[in-house]
Amino acid sequence: MKVNMVFIVFAMALSACGENDMFIAKTVNDNDKQLADIESRICRHDANDCYLPFHALNVAGETQVASVDLLPGEAAYAACGACHGAQGGGGIGPMLAGQSADYLTGRLVSYRNGETVGAKSGLMWGQAAGLSDQDISDLVDYVLTF
């Protein structure tokens, strides 16, 4: 049994050496056809005529970055979505979708001022502390789109 274990450990150690070492970065030399095939597979699953929202490799191997228009509060809401849901449906935090602008603005201002609004106010104080009036307005405008 002990000999078998030593053999297995030795074999595992050898398999991690050289070309099979998963900790050594390998270069990939894709040719134009391979890159075109990859782009084709990605585009097949895209409903917008191969509009890739973040970036993609074109067949020449250059990086193309697509411009995406965001609402002013959309980028800031990315941090909020972890607790309030991507579309404001709630989760750890309460549901924001369907709330009025006055309600949302009042809560964010209260949190920014360090006021206790509910049991999870402590979580929100840090999130709202750095928000300007414009940031709050932009976030509220974005949440109202849900």
N, CA, C and O atoms as a DFTB+ gen file, in Angstrom:
584 C
 N C O
     1  1       0.824      -1.186       0.000
     2  2       0.000       0.000       0.000
     3  2       0.875       1.260       0.000
     4  3       0.621       2.205      -0.746
     5  1       1.915       1.255       0.854
     6  2       2.798       2.392       0.953
     7  2       3.562       2.596      -0.358
     8  3       3.787       3.732      -0.775
     9  1       3.959       1.500      -1.007
    10  2       4.680       1.575      -2.272
    11  2       3.767       2.157      -3.348
    12  3       4.204       2.976      -4.157
    13  1       2.503       1.738      -3.359
    14  2       1.551       2.271      -4.341
    15  2       1.360       3.774      -4.165
    16  3       1.285       4.517      -5.144
    17  1       1.282       4.220      -2.902
    18  2       1.094       5.639      -2.629
    19  2       2.313       6.430      -3.098
    20  3       2.159       7.501      -3.686
    21  1       3.501       5.932      -2.854
    22  2       4.722       6.604      -3.296
    23  2       4.742       6.682      -4.823
    24  3       5.090       7.721      -5.386
    25  1       4.376       5.605      -5.486
    26  2       4.341       5.584      -6.951
    27  2       3.343       6.616      -7.484
    28  3       3.647       7.323      -8.444
    29  1       2.174       6.710      -6.885
    30  2       1.150       7.655      -7.336
    31  2       1.636       9.091      -7.159
    32  3       1.472       9.917      -8.056
    33  1       2.232       9.390      -6.008
    34  2       2.741      10.737      -5.759
    35  2       3.853      11.072      -6.746
    36  3       3.900      12.187      -7.265
    37  1       4.751      10.119      -7.013
    38  2       5.839      10.322      -7.960
    39  2       5.285      10.579      -9.364
    40  3       5.767      11.465     -10.069
    41  1       4.284       9.812      -9.764
    42  2       3.683       9.987     -11.094
    43  2       3.004      11.344     -11.205
    44  3       3.086      11.994     -12.247
    45  1       2.343      11.771     -10.157
    46  2       1.684      13.083     -10.174
    47  2       2.718      14.199     -10.279
    48  3       2.507      15.180     -10.993
    49  1       3.827      14.053      -9.573
    50  2       4.879      15.068      -9.615
    51  2       5.483      15.165     -11.013
    52  3       5.740      16.263     -11.506
    53  1       5.709      14.021     -11.650
    54  2       6.271      14.030     -12.994
    55  2       5.307      14.631     -14.007
    56  3       5.733      15.308     -14.944
    57  1       4.022      14.392     -13.829
    58  2       3.056      14.905     -14.798
    59  2       2.946      16.418     -14.743
    60  3       2.423      17.033     -15.673
    61  1       3.427      17.027     -13.671
    62  2       3.369      18.481     -13.539
    63  2       4.612      19.158     -14.088
    64  3       4.738      20.379     -13.990
    65  1       5.528      18.402     -14.660
    66  2       6.770      18.973     -15.174
    67  2       6.665      19.264     -16.664
    68  3       5.871      18.656     -17.381
    69  1       7.484      20.205     -17.108
    70  2       7.644      20.463     -18.539
    71  2       6.400      20.972     -19.219
    72  3       5.724      21.866     -18.709
    73  1       6.093      20.403     -20.376
    74  2       4.993      20.875     -21.192
    75  2       3.638      20.715     -20.522
    76  3       2.704      21.450     -20.842
    77  1       3.513      19.777     -19.609
    78  2       2.234      19.548     -18.953
    79  2       2.049      20.376     -17.693
    80  3       1.021      20.253     -17.028
    81  1       3.008      21.208     -17.352
    82  2       2.924      21.994     -16.124
    83  2       1.843      23.052     -16.277
    84  3       1.958      23.951     -17.109
    85  1       0.800      22.943     -15.477
    86  2      -0.315      23.874     -15.602
    87  2       0.033      25.265     -15.089
    88  3      -0.739      26.203     -15.289
    89  1       1.190      25.420     -14.427
    90  2       1.561      26.713     -13.899
    91  2       2.475      27.492     -14.843
    92  3       2.897      28.601     -14.518
    93  1       2.778      26.928     -15.995
    94  2       3.591      27.613     -16.989
    95  2       2.646      28.146     -18.066
    96  3       1.862      27.399     -18.652
    97  1       2.740      29.440     -18.309
    98  2       1.887      30.042     -19.326
    99  2       2.298      29.543     -20.693
   100  3       3.486      29.437     -20.999
   101  1       1.330      29.244     -21.493
   102  2       1.598      28.757     -22.837
   103  2       1.154      29.814     -23.837
   104  3       0.133      30.476     -23.651
   105  1       1.931      29.960     -24.892
   106  2       1.553      30.902     -25.921
   107  2       0.644      30.200     -26.921
   108  3       0.775      29.005     -27.182
   109  1      -0.262      30.965     -27.461
   110  2      -1.188      30.431     -28.447
   111  2      -1.007      31.234     -29.722
   112  3      -1.138      32.458     -29.713
   113  1      -0.715      30.570     -30.790
   114  2      -0.562      31.228     -32.076
   115  2      -1.755      30.865     -32.950
   116  3      -1.683      29.960     -33.781
   117  1      -2.843      31.582     -32.751
   118  2      -4.034      31.320     -33.548
   119  2      -3.851      31.906     -34.942
   120  3      -3.324      33.006     -35.112
   121  1      -4.290      31.159     -35.913
   122  2      -4.241      31.700     -37.258
   123  2      -5.560      32.411     -37.554
   124  3      -6.494      32.350     -36.755
   125  1      -5.634      33.079     -38.692
   126  2      -6.824      33.863     -39.032
   127  2      -8.075      33.004     -39.079
   128  3      -9.137      33.456     -38.650
   129  1      -7.986      31.780     -39.585
   130  2      -9.157      30.914     -39.664
   131  2      -9.654      30.544     -38.270
   132  3     -10.861      30.533     -38.026
   133  1      -8.733      30.240     -37.354
   134  2      -9.156      29.905     -35.994
   135  2      -9.835      31.097     -35.326
   136  3     -10.861      30.937     -34.665
   137  1      -9.270      32.284     -35.496
   138  2      -9.880      33.478     -34.917
   139  2     -11.254      33.750     -35.524
   140  3     -12.184      34.126     -34.811
   141  1     -11.385      33.562     -36.830
   142  2     -12.680      33.756     -37.481
   143  2     -13.702      32.736     -36.971
   144  3     -14.871      33.072     -36.779
   145  1     -13.266      31.492     -36.750
   146  2     -14.165      30.466     -36.214
   147  2     -14.636      30.820     -34.809
   148  3     -15.807      30.634     -34.476
   149  1     -13.731      31.325     -33.993
   150  2     -14.101      31.721     -32.626
   151  2     -15.110      32.865     -32.678
   152  3     -16.125      32.836     -31.982
   153  1     -14.831      33.864     -33.500
   154  2     -15.742      34.997     -33.619
   155  2     -17.103      34.546     -34.134
   156  3     -18.136      35.042     -33.683
   157  1     -17.109      33.611     -35.071
   158  2     -18.355      33.087     -35.617
   159  2     -19.179      32.388     -34.539
   160  3     -20.396      32.563     -34.476
   161  1     -18.518      31.592     -33.687
   162  2     -19.244      30.906     -32.612
   163  2     -19.837      31.890     -31.621
   164  3     -20.946      31.694     -31.125
   165  1     -19.093      32.949     -31.335
   166  2     -19.606      33.965     -30.410
   167  2     -20.794      34.676     -31.035
   168  3     -21.809      34.889     -30.371
   169  1     -20.678      35.045     -32.301
   170  2     -21.735      35.797     -32.976
   171  2     -23.016      34.985     -33.131
   172  3     -24.109      35.550     -33.162
   173  1     -22.889      33.676     -33.228
   174  2     -24.061      32.830     -33.366
   175  2     -24.998      32.955     -32.169
   176  3     -26.206      32.753     -32.290
   177  1     -24.424      33.292     -31.006
   178  2     -25.219      33.379     -29.790
   179  2     -25.587      34.811     -29.445
   180  3     -26.148      35.069     -28.380
   181  1     -25.278      35.732     -30.326
   182  2     -25.554      37.141     -30.080
   183  2     -26.752      37.548     -30.933
   184  3     -26.744      37.352     -32.148
   185  1     -27.762      38.103     -30.313
   186  2     -28.998      38.444     -31.024
   187  2     -28.898      39.757     -31.798
   188  3     -29.835      40.115     -32.511
   189  1     -27.797      40.475     -31.677
   190  2     -27.702      41.792     -32.291
   191  2     -26.709      41.842     -33.441
   192  3     -25.857      42.729     -33.476
   193  1     -26.800      40.918     -34.372
   194  2     -25.911      40.903     -35.539
   195  2     -24.444      41.007     -35.133
   196  3     -23.691      41.817     -35.674
   197  1     -24.065      40.200     -34.204
   198  2     -22.680      40.109     -33.762
   199  2     -22.184      41.385     -33.117
   200  3     -21.011      41.731     -33.262
   201  1     -23.029      42.079     -32.424
   202  2     -22.601      43.219     -31.624
   203  2     -22.128      42.660     -30.298
   204  3     -22.938      42.213     -29.485
   205  1     -20.838      42.679     -30.076
   206  2     -20.275      42.146     -28.842
   207  2     -20.106      43.308     -27.874
   208  3     -19.307      44.208     -28.138
   209  1     -20.832      43.316     -26.765
   210  2     -20.923      44.509     -25.932
   211  2     -19.633      44.934     -25.245
   212  3     -19.485      46.119     -24.944
   213  1     -18.709      44.046     -24.984
   214  2     -17.512      44.457     -24.267
   215  2     -16.300      44.489     -25.177
   216  3     -15.762      45.570     -25.420
   217  1     -15.852      43.374     -25.683
   218  2     -14.768      43.375     -26.648
   219  2     -14.683      42.009     -27.312
   220  3     -15.192      41.013     -26.798
   221  1     -14.041      41.989     -28.441
   222  2     -13.878      40.736     -29.177
   223  2     -12.633      40.837     -30.023
   224  3     -12.160      41.934     -30.321
   225  1     -12.108      39.712     -30.405
   226  2     -10.971      39.705     -31.316
   227  2     -11.491      39.642     -32.740
   228  3     -12.336      38.806     -33.061
   229  1     -10.996      40.507     -33.580
   230  2     -11.369      40.376     -34.979
   231  2     -10.380      39.434     -35.642
   232  3      -9.423      38.989     -35.008
   233  1     -10.602      39.133     -36.900
   234  2      -9.767      38.126     -37.554
   235  2      -8.317      38.565     -37.708
   236  3      -7.450      37.720     -37.927
   237  1      -8.031      39.836     -37.602
   238  2      -6.652      40.304     -37.689
   239  2      -5.953      40.218     -36.330
   240  3      -4.758      40.498     -36.236
   241  1      -6.675      39.839     -35.287
   242  2      -6.084      39.694     -33.969
   243  2      -6.041      40.974     -33.166
   244  3      -5.431      41.009     -32.097
   245  1      -6.672      42.025     -33.653
   246  2      -6.699      43.285     -32.926
   247  2      -7.895      43.298     -31.987
   248  3      -8.915      42.669     -32.267
   249  1      -7.775      44.003     -30.892
   250  2      -8.891      44.103     -29.956
   251  2      -9.804      45.238     -30.384
   252  3      -9.351      46.356     -30.631
   253  1     -11.079      44.945     -30.467
   254  2     -12.074      45.957     -30.785
   255  2     -12.896      46.185     -29.518
   256  3     -13.360      45.230     -28.895
   257  1     -13.074      47.437     -29.143
   258  2     -13.878      47.749     -27.974
   259  2     -15.131      48.447     -28.463
   260  3     -15.063      49.480     -29.129
   261  1     -16.267      47.877     -28.128
   262  2     -17.528      48.459     -28.549
   263  2     -17.944      49.522     -27.540
   264  3     -17.791      49.330     -26.334
   265  1     -18.459      50.622     -28.023
   266  2     -18.935      51.644     -27.098
   267  2     -20.362      51.296     -26.700
   268  3     -21.188      50.904     -27.524
   269  1     -20.615      51.453     -25.429
   270  2     -21.933      51.157     -24.890
   271  2     -22.379      52.381     -24.114
   272  3     -21.697      52.820     -23.188
   273  1     -23.516      52.927     -24.489
   274  2     -24.028      54.087     -23.775
   275  2     -24.676      53.636     -22.482
   276  3     -25.589      52.811     -22.487
   277  1     -24.200      54.179     -21.383
   278  2     -24.761      53.872     -20.081
   279  2     -25.498      55.085     -19.560
   280  3     -25.115      56.222     -19.836
   281  1     -26.543      54.846     -18.817
   282  2     -27.170      55.944     -18.102
   283  2     -26.214      56.372     -17.005
   284  3     -25.450      55.544     -16.508
   285  1     -26.232      57.636     -16.612
   286  2     -25.264      58.104     -15.620
   287  2     -25.228      57.277     -14.328
   288  3     -24.145      57.078     -13.777
   289  1     -26.348      56.799     -13.835
   290  2     -26.367      56.033     -12.592
   291  2     -26.139      54.549     -12.774
   292  3     -26.006      53.823     -11.789
   293  1     -26.091      54.080     -14.014
   294  2     -25.990      52.648     -14.280
   295  2     -24.674      52.059     -13.783
   296  3     -24.662      50.986     -13.180
   297  1     -23.583      52.746     -14.030
   298  2     -22.285      52.238     -13.577
   299  2     -22.221      52.214     -12.054
   300  3     -21.695      51.267     -11.469
   301  1     -22.745      53.236     -11.419
   302  2     -22.740      53.284      -9.953
   303  2     -23.630      52.207      -9.360
   304  3     -23.351      51.710      -8.268
   305  1     -24.699      51.835     -10.059
   306  2     -25.627      50.831      -9.526
   307  2     -25.013      49.431      -9.526
   308  3     -25.541      48.534      -8.869
   309  1     -23.933      49.227     -10.234
   310  2     -23.312      47.900     -10.272
   311  2     -23.015      47.405      -8.860
   312  3     -23.212      46.224      -8.573
   313  1     -22.551      48.269      -7.988
   314  2     -22.281      47.874      -6.598
   315  2     -23.578      47.609      -5.844
   316  3     -23.610      46.757      -4.957
   317  1     -24.620      48.308      -6.175
   318  2     -25.910      48.155      -5.482
   319  2     -26.564      46.816      -5.825
   320  3     -27.238      46.209      -4.993
   321  1     -26.354      46.370      -7.057
   322  2     -26.999      45.155      -7.542
   323  2     -26.653      43.919      -6.749
   324  3     -27.430      42.965      -6.732
   325  1     -25.500      43.908      -6.088
   326  2     -25.117      42.734      -5.294
   327  2     -26.134      42.444      -4.198
   328  3     -26.406      41.281      -3.901
   329  1     -26.690      43.470      -3.603
   330  2     -27.664      43.277      -2.517
   331  2     -29.104      43.522      -2.960
   332  3     -30.027      42.873      -2.469
   333  1     -29.293      44.452      -3.883
   334  2     -30.648      44.825      -4.286
   335  2     -31.113      44.159      -5.571
   336  3     -32.236      44.394      -6.016
   337  1     -30.270      43.336      -6.170
   338  2     -30.634      42.645      -7.402
   339  2     -30.312      43.474      -8.618
   340  3     -30.341      44.704      -8.575
   341  1     -30.003      42.788      -9.715
   342  2     -29.605      43.462     -10.949
   343  2     -30.681      44.414     -11.458
   344  3     -30.368      45.454     -12.037
   345  1     -31.934      44.064     -11.247
   346  2     -33.041      44.914     -11.681
   347  2     -33.830      45.457     -10.498
   348  3     -35.012      45.775     -10.629
   349  1     -33.176      45.563      -9.342
   350  2     -33.803      46.157      -8.168
   351  2     -34.860      45.300      -7.514
   352  3     -35.688      45.806      -6.757
   353  1     -34.845      44.005      -7.793
   354  2     -35.871      43.114      -7.262
   355  2     -35.669      42.700      -5.813
   356  3     -36.522      42.020      -5.243
   357  1     -34.557      43.096      -5.209
   358  2     -34.308      42.765      -3.814
   359  2     -33.459      41.518      -3.675
   360  3     -33.153      40.843      -4.658
   361  1     -33.093      41.231      -2.469
   362  2     -32.241      40.094      -2.126
   363  2     -31.833      40.267      -0.688
   364  3     -32.669      40.183       0.212
   365  1     -30.554      40.508      -0.456
   366  2     -30.085      40.833       0.893
   367  2     -30.697      42.163       1.313
   368  3     -31.109      42.346       2.459
   369  1     -30.746      43.080       0.360
   370  2     -31.355      44.392       0.607
   371  2     -32.784      44.402       0.074
   372  3     -33.181      43.493      -0.655
   373  1     -33.553      45.417       0.432
   374  2     -34.956      45.465      -0.002
   375  2     -35.114      45.739      -1.504
   376  3     -34.174      46.167      -2.173
   377  1     -36.293      45.487      -2.002
   378  2     -36.626      45.741      -3.400
   379  2     -36.640      47.250      -3.649
   380  3     -37.245      48.004      -2.887
   381  1     -35.986      47.674      -4.694
   382  2     -35.966      49.082      -5.065
   383  2     -36.898      49.379      -6.233
   384  3     -37.434      50.481      -6.349
   385  1     -37.085      48.392      -7.091
   386  2     -37.956      48.580      -8.258
   387  2     -39.366      48.912      -7.774
   388  3     -39.902      48.269      -6.871
   389  1     -39.944      49.921      -8.391
   390  2     -41.310      50.306      -8.044
   391  2     -41.393      51.362      -6.956
   392  3     -42.475      51.885      -6.693
   393  1     -40.274      51.686      -6.318
   394  2     -40.286      52.727      -5.293
   395  2     -40.299      54.097      -5.972
   396  3     -39.877      54.232      -7.120
   397  1     -40.784      55.105      -5.260
   398  2     -40.849      56.458      -5.822
   399  2     -39.478      57.131      -5.743
   400  3     -38.605      56.716      -4.981
   401  1     -39.318      58.164      -6.539
   402  2     -38.068      58.928      -6.535
   403  2     -37.847      59.569      -5.171
   404  3     -36.724      59.582      -4.668
   405  1     -38.899      60.096      -4.572
   406  2     -38.762      60.735      -3.259
   407  2     -38.308      59.730      -2.203
   408  3     -37.451      60.043      -1.376
   409  1     -38.873      58.537      -2.228
   410  2     -38.507      57.501      -1.267
   411  2     -37.028      57.138      -1.417
   412  3     -36.283      57.117      -0.437
   413  1     -36.615      56.854      -2.644
   414  2     -35.235      56.443      -2.892
   415  2     -34.244      57.553      -2.524
   416  3     -33.218      57.296      -1.893
   417  1     -34.563      58.786      -2.925
   418  2     -33.689      59.913      -2.614
   419  2     -33.588      60.117      -1.106
   420  3     -32.498      60.312      -0.569
   421  1     -34.729      60.072      -0.432
   422  2     -34.746      60.265       1.020
   423  2     -33.920      59.221       1.748
   424  3     -33.188      59.543       2.684
   425  1     -34.035      57.960       1.316
   426  2     -33.256      56.898       1.960
   427  2     -31.768      57.087       1.737
   428  3     -30.984      56.957       2.677
   429  1     -31.366      57.388       0.517
   430  2     -29.941      57.562       0.239
   431  2     -29.354      58.756       0.997
   432  3     -28.235      58.681       1.504
   433  1     -30.100      59.844       1.073
   434  2     -29.638      61.012       1.826
   435  2     -29.521      60.665       3.310
   436  3     -28.548      61.046       3.962
   437  1     -30.507      59.946       3.844
   438  2     -30.462      59.543       5.254
   439  2     -29.245      58.668       5.527
   440  3     -28.537      58.876       6.512
   441  1     -29.002      57.699       4.665
   442  2     -27.835      56.829       4.836
   443  2     -26.538      57.632       4.737
   444  3     -25.608      57.423       5.515
   445  1     -26.488      58.544       3.782
   446  2     -25.291      59.373       3.615
   447  2     -25.012      60.189       4.877
   448  3     -23.858      60.441       5.223
   449  1     -26.083      60.597       5.557
   450  2     -25.952      61.384       6.775
   451  2     -25.725      60.525       8.010
   452  3     -25.614      61.051       9.117
   453  1     -25.656      59.206       7.834
   454  2     -25.401      58.314       8.963
   455  2     -26.604      58.034       9.824
   456  3     -26.456      57.580      10.959
   457  1     -27.796      58.294       9.315
   458  2     -29.019      58.067      10.076
   459  2     -29.427      56.602      10.010
   460  3     -29.200      55.929       9.005
   461  1     -30.026      56.118      11.080
   462  2     -30.528      54.751      11.119
   463  2     -31.932      54.737      10.536
   464  3     -32.829      55.431      11.016
   465  1     -32.104      53.939       9.500
   466  2     -33.393      53.834       8.822
   467  2     -34.013      52.466       9.072
   468  3     -35.234      52.341       9.168
   469  1     -33.186      51.459       9.174
   470  2     -33.657      50.102       9.389
   471  2     -32.534      49.245       9.934
   472  3     -31.463      49.747      10.273
   473  1     -32.783      47.959      10.016
   474  2     -31.828      47.030      10.614
   475  2     -30.506      46.962       9.856
   476  3     -29.471      46.664      10.451
   477  1     -30.524      47.230       8.572
   478  2     -29.302      47.120       7.766
   479  2     -28.707      48.482       7.410
   480  3     -27.962      48.607       6.437
   481  1     -29.035      49.480       8.189
   482  2     -28.507      50.821       7.922
   483  2     -26.988      50.834       7.923
   484  3     -26.373      51.530       7.114
   485  1     -26.381      50.077       8.818
   486  2     -24.921      50.033       8.907
   487  2     -24.264      49.617       7.598
   488  3     -23.167      50.075       7.277
   489  1     -24.928      48.754       6.845
   490  2     -24.386      48.342       5.544
   491  2     -24.440      49.495       4.542
   492  3     -23.569      49.627       3.681
   493  1     -25.453      50.308       4.665
   494  2     -25.652      51.376       3.686
   495  2     -24.862      52.636       3.989
   496  3     -24.586      53.410       3.073
   497  1     -24.490      52.871       5.230
   498  2     -23.754      54.093       5.554
   499  2     -22.483      54.205       4.728
   500  3     -22.194      55.260       4.163
   501  1     -21.736      53.135       4.660
   502  2     -20.495      53.155       3.882
   503  2     -20.742      53.284       2.393
   504  3     -19.964      53.920       1.681
   505  1     -21.830      52.677       1.918
   506  2     -22.141      52.744       0.487
   507  2     -22.553      54.154       0.070
   508  3     -22.201      54.611      -1.018
   509  1     -23.294      54.839       0.929
   510  2     -23.838      56.147       0.565
   511  2     -22.939      57.305       0.983
   512  3     -23.145      58.433       0.537
   513  1     -21.949      57.047       1.829
   514  2     -21.132      58.129       2.385
   515  2     -20.481      59.002       1.318
   516  3     -20.410      60.218       1.495
   517  1     -20.017      58.439       0.250
   518  2     -19.307      59.203      -0.777
   519  2     -20.185      59.718      -1.905
   520  3     -19.670      60.269      -2.877
   521  1     -21.487      59.553      -1.800
   522  2     -22.375      59.970      -2.888
   523  2     -22.665      61.467      -2.825
   524  3     -23.020      61.995      -1.771
   525  1     -22.512      62.138      -3.946
   526  2     -22.906      63.548      -4.044
   527  2     -24.405      63.605      -4.340
   528  3     -25.033      62.582      -4.612
   529  1     -24.969      64.809      -4.283
   530  2     -26.384      64.967      -4.644
   531  2     -26.623      64.514      -6.080
   532  3     -27.653      63.910      -6.382
   533  1     -25.661      64.810      -6.973
   534  2     -25.789      64.399      -8.374
   535  2     -25.738      62.879      -8.500
   536  3     -26.495      62.289      -9.271
   537  1     -24.830      62.239      -7.729
   538  2     -24.745      60.777      -7.747
   539  2     -26.077      60.163      -7.323
   540  3     -26.562      59.217      -7.943
   541  1     -26.655      60.709      -6.267
   542  2     -27.939      60.186      -5.774
   543  2     -29.015      60.375      -6.827
   544  3     -29.813      59.469      -7.071
   545  1     -29.044      61.542      -7.450
   546  2     -30.035      61.804      -8.501
   547  2     -29.860      60.834      -9.664
   548  3     -30.843      60.315     -10.193
   549  1     -28.607      60.586     -10.067
   550  2     -28.337      59.663     -11.173
   551  2     -28.752      58.231     -10.804
   552  3     -29.350      57.528     -11.618
   553  1     -28.434      57.809      -9.588
   554  2     -28.827      56.461      -9.146
   555  2     -30.342      56.310      -9.122
   556  3     -30.882      55.308      -9.591
   557  1     -31.016      57.301      -8.576
   558  2     -32.482      57.246      -8.507
   559  2     -33.068      57.205      -9.911
   560  3     -33.978      56.420     -10.173
   561  1     -32.569      58.027     -10.812
   562  2     -33.075      58.030     -12.190
   563  2     -32.886      56.653     -12.828
   564  3     -33.758      56.173     -13.552
   565  1     -31.750      56.027     -12.556
   566  2     -31.507      54.689     -13.121
   567  2     -32.445      53.658     -12.512
   568  3     -33.015      52.842     -13.235
   569  1     -32.614      53.681     -11.202
   570  2     -33.493      52.712     -10.540
   571  2     -34.932      52.855     -11.042
   572  3     -35.657      51.865     -11.129
   573  1     -35.341      54.063     -11.368
   574  2     -36.697      54.292     -11.878
   575  2     -36.922      53.647     -13.251
   576  3     -38.064      53.556     -13.701
   577  1     -35.858      53.201     -13.924
   578  2     -36.023      52.537     -15.212
   579  2     -36.403      51.067     -15.056
   580  3     -36.745      50.416     -16.044
   581  1     -36.350      50.535     -13.846
   582  2     -36.682      49.119     -13.631
   583  2     -38.176      48.903     -13.729
   584  3     -38.649      47.777     -13.577
